[in-house]
Amino acid sequence: MSSRTTFALFFYINRTRIRKNGECPLYLRISINAKRLTIYTKRNIRPDMWDVGKGMVIGNTKEAREFNTFIEVYRAMVYNKYTDILAEYEDVTLELLRDALHSLTSFYTRMFQYWNK
């Protein structure tokens, strides 16, 4: 049990893994007490649409708004899971958070598929 926990989320695209259609994969990096975990969000975006500083998509098109909404919902999901684990265990580890997110991933994937129909 530690007295202080650092927690940070950072969305980024991997520009070295450009797909054939010109899009790059979107990743989420979670840091807890200087340990890092990287999660592939299963979404891709064109590099020219990505704002590195904000960690969001540039523009006001329908595609940009939907992508930014996805990022905000994903961020909220991670924060909620983090606070749930913190309330239950007092000390959050990357392993606990990863396992909790893994169980939610299939649910949110189905939700986004339904929402995007």
HELIX and SHEET records of a PDB file:
HELIX    1   1 PRO A   47  MET A   49  5                                   3    
HELIX    2   2 LYS A   62  TYR A   89  1                                  28    
HELIX    3   3 LEU A   94  TRP A  115  1                                  22    
SHEET    1   A 3 PHE A   7  ILE A  13  0                                        
SHEET    2   A 3 CYS A  24  ILE A  32 -1                                        
SHEET    3   A 3 LYS A  35  ILE A  45 -1                                        
SHEET    1   B 2 TRP A  50  ASP A  51  0                                        
SHEET    2   B 2 MET A  56  VAL A  57 -1                                        
END                                                                             
